[in-house]
Structures are given as C-alpha cells and as structure tokens.
Amino acid sequence: MTAAHIPGQRYDVKELVGQGGMQTVRRAVDQRLKRDVALKTPLSTSAAKRFESSAQLSARIRHPNVASALDYFIDGETAYFAEELIDGINLQQCLDKHFTRLCPDTTAKVLHNLAKGVAASHQAEVIHRDLKPSNIMVSSDLSFTMIKITDFGIARLAELQLEADLKNHNESSATSSTLIGAIPFMAPEAIAKTTSKVLPGKGIDVWALGAIAYYLLTGKHPFGPDITAVVAILTGTPPPPPEIHITGGATHVVASSLWNAIQACLKRDPNDRPTAAQLADMCASMRYLDEPRITASITGKDPNRPVYFGVTKRGASIALPKAEFIEGAPAIGARVSCFAFSGQPYPRGVAVMQLR
C-alpha cells in the first residue's frame, strides 16, 4: 500500500495506528462518506484467505459495545476490511500507562458493557475466541464513557495462530506475542482444543470476560501472566481471592458481587458458567457507580482536615478526601482518577485512585 494509492478508489490511507499478529490497521478517510475509518489488511497469505469470512462474521453484530464493520473489498491482490475508527486506547494500554488496577465500580461497569456486547455477538451466533484487554477500546480521557470490543472479524484467524503456537513447543512459539497476550485469558477447553476434536463453544468468551475482570480488579492475571498459566488453567486451580483492601471498605457490596460473578465465569466446566446475557444481568444488579470518571492533579492539602485539593484537565477545582483514596497514597503533583459528586465549595472526589 503506497501513500498515493487509493484502495477501492475510496479510501485515502493515512498513518499506521496498530499492528497485531494477524493484521495491520491504518487510519483512512472514506472520501465518499467523509469520515475516518480503521482500514485493516491481513499480514500473511494464510490470513488473507480467511479475511472475507472474518469480515462477514463481524458485520453480523450490531451493538453499541462492539466496533461496527463498515466495508470489505479486494483491491489488486490485497483484501481490505474497513471498521469503525474508535477514538480511544485499548484496555491493556490503559493499565500499562495509567492504572495499576481499576476500582470495583469501574470494573463492574466495564464487565457489564463487555457482557452486553458479547451477548449480542452470541445472539448472532458469533464467538469472539480471542477476548483480551488489547481487543477492548476505552475512552482516551479515562472516563470509561466508551467501551467497545474490537476484532471480532479476526478472532478465527487468531485462534488458528494460537493453535499452531500451542502445538509447537519450541521457544519461538512459546514467546510469540500472539500466544503470550492470549493465554492468560484462554478457557481450558480452548487450550485443550489442540488435542481434542470437541469445538469450544460460547463459554470460552464468558471465561475470558471473567479473567479480564479479575485482571482489572486486582491488577494481576488470575492464573499467571504468560505460558505458565496453562497448567493452572487446565487443572482447574482456582485463582486466589482479591486482597481484603480490594473487597473491603465502602465498595464491599459491589466488590463481593463482582468477585462472585468472576468465580462463576471461571468455572472449569463451560456448562457451569453463566451465559453472556446472564452475566450482563448479574452486573446490572450490582448497582455500581456509572458516572464518568475524571482525571485530576493533586495541588494541595487542607491544613486542618484530611482533605486534598486537585484541579481537573479543564481547570476545575475538586476536593479529594483522604478517606476516598483506594489506590495510592496522596501526593502533591500526583495524577488521580475519581468520580465527582456535587459539594461545597468544590465537587467531591469519590473512589480516588492514584495514576501511574
């Protein structure tokens, strides 16, 4: 693809925005509809053979929590898949660059939105197969007002690559980025598929949602961060419960309900797990805080009370009671994320988490 080439006589290709094991993604301008899109192309010949069917699977899903498929075409010898361009960052980047973990309320909100998106895909008889934080987009302002699942269309391609990696026990396959990124969120039946003729069902997506929620809530992978997780996953070893400072305190009701949901998703037998729709209902009953989170910098402290003060990116002042800090000790100049509620003379921060 060259800068002068206009794929499909329609898309003006701009900068590279991402690349995975299966595809490259570039921002492009749809000259016909005057909008930006994510234009994807397969990286290999084997991937190209399945690109069309993958695009068709993605097009069957219509839901606010799923990135929309827009177009598929072949130009010359290259297949192209146009998808909704999401203004955000992926969930893995969100944790790597900003949060050490998420609070129970925000974790419950993310899980709820993901469960609704997966339920819609399962209703359309589409299984993602490769759910992980890097395939989930969230608001770049860290408000979590937007949560979308991406790459339904290449999930089957990713699954085939994972199967090949798992069957090969050499060092290069064990350290491949595709394998390392996916294994911590893979269900036991998905891993065992390499030696079994039984096709994994929708439960593999539910398992992945539970593993993702555990990772968001604790900052740790439930069974391990890499290939070493395989043994614990296959043997049914339960993950350790979240530490008491996570499940206790003011958010203990949401945290307890969330932990119960996570454990239900991580049942070794897929028949014992809830469906994605049932998981969505479980999350809806948690009554988590659904307001947008805001980001602020701590600017000072009240000399007479355990209250800190901060300023948001928009220049508004906010009071940050020390008792509301659930992650990180207050420090002048530090960035924090919180919910904001009405107060005098300033709004009051709730569920304050110090950022990286």
N, C-alpha and C positions, 0 to 999 in steps of 0.2 A: 504494500500500500504506500503510495507516494503522496506528498503534500498536494500535488497538482491533480491527482486523480479524484474524481467524484463518484464514489461507489453508488451503483444503481441510478446514476445521473440525478441524485437527490441529496446525498449526504456529504457535507463539507467537513472532512475529518480534521479534528484539532488535536489537542495534546493527549498523551497516554495518561490514563487515570488509574490503571490497575492491571496486574497480570497474575494469573494463577497457574496451576499445573495443566489446565485444560485450554485456556483462552487468554487473549489479550482484550483489554477494554479501553476504548478511546472515547473522548467526548466528541460528538459530531453535531453539526447543525442541520436539522431537517429543513432544507430550503423550500420545500413545498408547504409545510405547516408552520415554518418559522419558530421552531422550538429546538432546544438541546435534547439530545438522546445519548444513551450509552450504546455505542456500536461495538459489538463483540465479534471476534473472529477466532476460529479454532487454531491451536498451536501446532497440531500434528495432523497427518493424513487420517489416522485412525479416529481421531476426534471429529474430523470433518464429516466422516461417513455417518455419524450419529447426530450431527448438529441440527439437521432439519427436524428429525423426530423429537429431539430435545426442545426445540423451539415450539413445536406443536403442543407438547405437554405443558410448557409454561403458559401458552396462550389460553389454555382451558381454565386457568384460575383467575378469578376477578374478586379481589378483596383489598380493602384499604391497607392491610398489613402485609401485602405481597406486591413486589415490584411488577409493574404491568409490562407484558410483552407487546411490542408495537409493530414489528415488521420482521420478515425473513426473506432473503433473496440471495441469489448467486450472481456474482459479477466476475466474468472470466472463469478462473479456477478457484475462486475464493468464496466461501459461504459467509454471510453476514447476518447477525441477529441484532435488531435494534430493540432496546429495552428502555423503560423509563429511567431517566438520569436523576438520581437521588442526591440532593444537596445535604450531605451528611458525612459521617465517618462510620466505619464498621465497629461493631461492639468490641472486637479484640483490640483495635486501636484505642478505643475509649478507655479500656482498662490499662493498657500498656502506657498510655501517655497521661492519663488524668486520674482515674480512681484506683485505689488499691482493692476495693470491692464496692458493692452497692448496698444501700440500706435495705431492710426488709420491705418497706413500702415500694421503693422503686424496683426492686427485684420482682415483687409480685406484679407490678404493673407491666414490666417487660414480659414476664412469663404469660400473663393474661393475653397480651396482644399477640405474642407468638402462637399461643394455643389457638386463638381465633383464626389466624392466618393458616395454620396447619390444618385445622378442622375444615376450612374452606377447600383446601387442596385435596384432602381426603374425600370430601364430598364429591369432588370432580374425579375421584379415583386416581389421583396423582400423589405419589410418595416422594418426598424430597430426597431422602437417602444420605444426605451429606450436611445435615444441620450442624452448624458450629458458629461461634461468635464472629468469625470473619465473613460469614454469609448473611449477617444481620446488620442492617444500617440503622443508625440512630441520629438524632439531631446533632449537628456540629456545635451548637451552642450549649450542649449538655443539658438541655431542658427535658429531654425524653418525651417531647410532644409528638415526635415522629418515630415509629418503629416499623421497619419493613424487612421482610425476608427476601433475599435475592437468590439467584442461581438455581431456581427450580429446574430451569432448562438444561443445565449441565450436570445435574445430580447423577444421572445414569452414567455419564462419562466419568465422573469422579469415582463412582462405585467400581467401575471396571478397572480403573487405575489402582484403587485400593486393593482389589482382589489380587491383581498382579503383584503388588508390593508385598502383600501378606503371604503369598505362595512362595516368594523368593526370600530366602533367609540370609542373603548376603548383606554386607554392611551398607552398601549404597541404597538398597531399598528400605532398610530399617531407618535410615536417616533422611529419607526423602521428605520434602516439605509437605507434600500431599498427605502422606501417611502420618507424620508426626502431628500435623494440625488436626487430623480427623479422629485418630484413635481414642483420645480421652472422652469423646462424645459418642462412640460407637456402641451399639447394643450387642450383647453376647451373640445373638443369632446372626447379626451382620458379620461379625468376625468369623463365626463358625461356618458361614456360608461357603468359605473357601474349601471346606472338607465335607460339606453337606449338600444334598440336592434339594433341600427344602428352601423355598424362596422366602426371605424375610417379608413381613407384612407391615402394616401401618404402625405397629408398635415400635418399630425402630426409630421413628420420628418422635414418638412420645418419650422414649428413653432419652434421646438426645436433648429434648426440652428439659427433662429432669436434671441431666448432667450440666447443662448450661446454667440453669437456675442455681444449682449448688455452687458452681464456679463464681457466679455473680454475687451470691450471698456471702461466701466465705473468702473469696479471693484464691481458692485452691481447687484443683481438679478432684473430683470425688474418688478416682481410682489411680491417679498419677498423671503427670503431665506429658508422658511420651509413650514409647512402645512398651515400657514396663507395666503399663496399666492393663495390658492384655490378660495377664494371669488373674488379677483380681476380678476383672470383668467376667471372665469365663467361669471362674469358680464360684461366683455369686457372693463374694465377700462384700458385706455392706460397707458403705462409706462411713467414716467417723461422723458423729453428730456435730453440728456447728458449735463453736465455743460459747460458753454461757454469756459472754458480753454481747454476743450477736443475738441470741434468742431471748435474753432478759431485757429489763428496762421498759421504757414506755411503749415500745413496739412489740412487746412479747406476744400479744394475741395474733398479730399478723405473722410474726416470725414463726410461731408454733404451727399455724395453719399452713404456712409456706413449706415448712420442713415436712409436715405430713404429706403434702402434695408431691414433694420431691421424692420421698421414700416410695410413694405409690408408683411414680413413673419409673423408678429404678428396680422394680420387681424383675427377678431373673426370667420368670415365665411371662411372655408377652400377653398371655390371656389374663393375667392378674393385673395388668396395668389399665388405667383408665383410657378411654378414647380421648382424642384431642378435644372433642366437643365437651366431654365430661370434665376434662381438665380445665377448660375455659370456664365452665360453671363453678368449679371449685375455686378458681381465682376470683370470680365475680363476687363470691360470698365472703371474701376476705376483708372487704371494705377498707382497702388500702388508700393512702393519700394519692390522689390522681392529679394534683395541681402540677404545673410546670416547675421544674427545679430551676433555680437561678445560681449564677456564679458571682462571687464577690471576693474582694481582698480585705483582710483584716487591717484596719487602720489605727486602732487604739483600744483602750480599756477604761471603763468607768472606775475611778479611784476608790469609790465607796461600795461598789457592788460587783458581784461576779458576772459582769456583762461586758462583752466586747462589742466593738462597732466596726462596721465594714462599709464598703462602697461597691455598688454593682458596676457592671461594664457600662451601663447607661448613666452613671454618675449619681444614682440614688443611694441614700444612706439606709442602713439596716442594722438593727440591734441583734446581737448574737449571744444569747445567754449561755454561760459555760455549761449548764446542765443539759443543753441541747446538742452538745458535741458528742457524736457517737463514733467518730473515727478521727484520730489525730488530736494532739494537744494544741490548744490555741497558741498562735504565734503571730506577732505583728508582721505584716507583709505577706503572710501565707494566703493562698487561694483556698476558698471553701465553696462547697455546693450545698444548697439547702432549699427547703420550701420556705415561702414567705407568706405570713399572715398579717392582717391589719393590727396595728398597735400604735401607741402614742409615746413619744413624738415620732417614732420611726416604725416601719414594719418590723415584725419579729421573725427571726430565722428559726426554723424547726428542722430537726433531723440533719444537723450540720455535719458535713464530712469534709475533712481537710483533703485537698487535692495534691497530686504529685507536683 
